Amino acid sequence: MFQTFEAILENGHIQFQDETVNPLPAKARVLITVVETIESSASDASSMARFAGVWADLSVDEKKVIDHDLQILRDSWERPI
């Protein structure tokens, strides 16, 4: 059976446009068709710049909690980056 999902391929990683695509099979044969190339724009980099300094006002304890939670996510991530 064929299933079609819309996604963006960026730097070798596939990002599904609909995050409700679950459950995907653990292993499957896939056919990838590139529909169009998306050019990166300067706004991509500047959109991340909006977040510069957002943690500047956090206390040391708040930063430790966030770092701890992020480490839990990293440890639970099953695929190599």
Buried (B, 14 or more C-beta within 10 A) or exposed (E): EEEEEEBEEEEEEEEEEEEEEEEEEEEEEEEEEEEEEEEEEEEEEEEEEEEEEEEEEEEEEEEEEEEEEEEEEEEEEEEEE
